[in-house]
Amino acid sequence: MTLLADVFNSNIFESRTLTAAIELLPAAPGRIGQMGLFQPAPVGTTTLVVEERQGVLRLLPSKKRGAPANLHDTEKRKARAFVIPHIPYEDQVLADDILNVRQFGSNELIPGVSTVVNDKLVSMKQDFEVTEEFLKIGAVKGIIIDGDGATTLYNLFTEFELEQTTVDFAMNDPETSIRLKCLAVKRAIESALGATPYATVHCLCGQTFFEQLISHPDVAAAYERWNQGEMLRNDPRKGFAFADIVFEEYVGNVSGTAFIGTNDAHFFPVGVPGLFKIHYAPGNFTEAVGTLGKRLYALSENLPLDAGRRLHVQSNPLPMCMRPGVLVKSTYVP
């Protein structure tokens, strides 16, 4: 066991080496990751404090000369604290995993061990990728659900004392103007944004909502006239624009947990600086104290009797919509 003990104590199992390795592994993001909506915002604490400044515009009435002036209200501020979730994940590399494992064409054991470790990190990172995607979808919807698919971590509307705007697209009625419904969505978003500009509005839909939308006479007729009905011949699920809103069917389901309900649609503006952020807290080990958080950490320690090494990977992410009032929802009711 001397050679195996030397391998398990080699620098390939150091926290910096493992963390660097898992950071370099190829990402497997879902749609939200591909869109690049969320701006990474590492923090140095395990609690995020969000300060809200409620600026209010007022119309000032005229006064008689000499009368008391209009009084300026002090800008109201509210601070809210959010504990950043801690997600640990573990595996192990046993002596049996690396016995006689050598890189092809080599008599050295360590390159083969590196491959074993890397394979395990790849699998673990993929699970973190899909978990982070699920949390980000929660932030886009305004209700961040834990990875168990049931526990609510944060309801952003409750936290910010807001009521989410909903728009009924009434797609069961063939006379409904979907264009007017889209304008209602945009007006709600623009009202929440105030003077803040945005580029466009995006909508992620569940399967049933999307199918009802593209088959509605108002939408079908518009695209039948557009470019000789190109959309009606092609697969529109990757996104199409209608009334300046990009509608896209979101596909995501892990272990029976749907990322977006099949009858639901979620609208949000794109191009608003700092609207979506994902905060990473430092890891809960000595080396990370006093540093800004990383997306992923990887560590290891010896198992009893030199039986192998325990691999520990963790992430401490909290995706947030910093202005949840812009998040609009619609639900198709059969």
N, C-alpha and C positions, 0 to 999 in steps of 0.2 A: 504493500500500500504506500511505500515511500514516494514512488513516482506520482501516484494519484494525489497524494497529499500535497506534493509540490505543485501540481497542476491547479488544484483547488485554491491554493494560496498564492497563485500567480497574479500578476496585475490585470489579467483579463476580467477578474471578478471585482476590481476596485470600483467604488461608486462613480468616480469621474469617468472611468472607461466605459462602464455600463450605461451611464446616462448619456454620454456622447454617442454611444452606439445606437441607442434607441431613438435618439434625435435624428440620426442620419438615415434610419430605415425609411423606405418609401411610405408616404401617407396613403390611406385609402378612405378619403373623405366621402361623405354623402353630398347631396345637392347643396345644402347650406354651406358646406366647406368649399365646394367648387365656386359658389357665387362670391366668396370672399366678403361676406357681409360684416363679419365680426372682426373688429380691430383688437389685436392682443394688447392687454393692459396689465402687465405683471405688477403685483403689489408686495410690500414687505411685511404684511400682517395677515392674520387668518380671518380678520373681520373687515368687511368693506363698508365704509361710511359714505352714503350718497347724500349730498346736500342739494335741496331743491330751492331755487329762487323763483318765486312767483311774481314775475313782473306783470303789472297791470297797466294797460293804456286807458286813459280817461279823457272824456270830452269835458272841457272846462267852460262852465257857464260865465257869461259876462256879469260884471258887478257895477253898481253905482260907484262913482269916484268917492273915495273916502270910506267905502264899506269894507268890512273885513275880507281879506284875500282868501282865495281857495287854498286849503291846506294840502300839502303834499304828503301822501301816506308813505311811511317807511316801507321799503321792499321787504316782504315777508320771506323768511328762510325756514326750511324744515330739514332736519338731518335724520336719516334713517340708517340703521346698522343692519348689515346682512352677514351672517356667518357663512364663510366659503366652505362648500362641501369638501370632505376628505374622502378620496376613493382609493383604497389600497387593493393590491392584487398580487397574488403570490403563486410561484411554481417552484420546482426544485430540479437540480441537476444531480443525479445520483451516480455513484461509481459505475453501476451497470450501464448507464447511458453512454459512458465514454470509454469503457473497456474495449480495447482493440480498434478504437475509432481514430483513424489517421487520415490526413489529407491525401488524396490520390497522388501517387508517385513520391511520397515522402515517408521517412521513418520517424518523423516527429509527431508527438501526440497533441501538442497545444493547438496547431491549426485546426485539427479535427474537433477539438473541444470548443474552439471558437465558433465553429459551424453549428454545433449542438446548441450552444448558448444563444446564438443569433436566431436560430429557428424558433426557439421558445420566445424570445423577445418580439419577433415578428408577429406571432400569434397573439401575444398579450397586447401589443400595440394596436392591432386590428380591433380588439374588444374595446380599448380605450377610445379609438376613433369613432366607433358607432355609438358609444355612450356619450361622447361629447356632442355628436350630431343630434342625439335625442335631447340633450339639455338645451342646445341652441334652438331647436324647433320649439321647445317650451318657451324660450325667451321671445321668439317670433310670435307665438300665440298669446303670450302674456301670462301664462301659467307654467312655471317650471316644475316638471315632475321628476322625481327621483328615478334612478335606473331600475327600480323594482316595478315601474309602470303604474304605480298606484298612489304612492305617497307624494303629496304636494310639498315641494320645498319652499317655493315662494309664489304667491299670487300677486303679481305686480300691480294689478288694479286695486286690490285691497291695500297693499303697502303704500301706494301713492294716493289712496282715497279717491279713486276714480271709478266710473262705471263704463264698461266697454261699450263702444258704439257697435250696434248690429244693424245690418241692412238685409231685409227680406227680399230676395230676388224674384220671389213668386213665379218660379219657372213652370209651375203647373198650369198657369194661365197663358195660352198662346198669344194673347193680346198684350202681355207685359212688354214694356219697353226696357230691354236690358241696358240700352245706352243710358237711359235716365237713372237706372239703378247704379250704374258705374259712376255717373256724375255725383250721385248722393254719397258714394264711398269717397270720392276725391274731395268733395266739399268737407266731409267729416275730418279727413286727414289734414287738409289745408287749414281748417279751423284750429286743430290741435297744434299744428306747426307754427301758426301765427305768421310772422314775417320771414321765417326760415325757408329758404328755397330748397327744392328737391328736383331730382332728375325725372323720375317716373314712379309709377305705382306698380308693384308686383303682387301677384296673388298665387298662393300655393293651395291647390285644391285636392280633396279626396276624389277617389275614382267616380263615385256616383254623382257628386256635384258637377264634376268636369263633363261627364257624359250628358247630363241634363242640359248643361250650358251650351255645348256645341251642337246639340240637336234642337235647341229652341228655335222656333221659326225666325225670330228677330236676328239671331246670330247667323243662322244658316243662310238666310236671304242676303245678308250683308256680304258674306264671303262667297256666295254664288256669283255676285256681281263683281267681286274683286279678283282681278287677274284670272278671269275665266274659271273661277271656282277652284283655285289651286289648293286651298286648305281642305276642301272637301275631298280632294283626291289623295292628299298626303296625311301622314300621321302627325296630328297637332299637339301631342302630349308633351313635347319638349318646350312648348310655349308658343302662344300667338297673341297678338295685340288686338284689343277691341276697346274702343273709346279711350285709347291711350292707357289702358291697363293691360299688363302682360299676364295672361292666365297660363298656369302650368300645372299639370297633374304631378303631385308628389308621390313617389313610390318609396315606401319605407315601412318595413315590418320585421321585427326581430322577436322570435319566440312567442309569436301571437300578439305582440304589442304593436298596434298601428301607430305610427308617428303622427299622422293626421287622420282624423275620423273620415270615413268614406263619404259622409254627407256634408262635410264642413269645407269652408274656404276661408283663408286668412289673408288679409290685405295689409301691406306695409309700404312705406315710401322707400325709395332707393336714391342714394346720392346725398343723404343728409350726414354731414361730418359728425362722427362720434355718437351716432344714434344707437348702434349695436357695438357692445364691447364684451370681451371675455377676459375676466380677471383671473390670474393665476397666483395662488398664495404659495409661500415657501413650504418645502417639505418638512415633516415633523421629525427631523434628525439634526444632530449637532452641526454638521457641516453646512446646513442651509440657514442657520440662525443669522439674522442680520443681512440677508441677501434678498433680492427680488425673486419672486417665484418663477419657476420654469414650468413649461407645459407638462413634462413628464420627468420623473426621477426613477432611477433604477439602482438598487443596492443588492448586496448579498452578504450572507454570513455562513459560517461552517455549520453543518449538521452534526449532531452528536456522533461520536466514534468515527469521525472523518468519513461519514457515509456519503458526503456530497456537499453541495452548497444550496442554500435556500435563496431563491431569487425573489426580490421584493420590488415591485413597480408601483408607483403611486402618482396620482394627479390630484390637484386641488383647484378645480375650475369653477367659476361662476359666470356664465353668460348672462348679460343684462340688456334689456331695452331701456335706454336712459330716459325715454319719453313714451311711456306705454299708452298715452292717450291717442297716439297715432295708429294704434293697432285696431283694425276693424275686422269684424267677423260676419260671415253669413252661413246659414245652415239650410240645406234643402230638406223640406218636409214633404215626404211622399203623399 
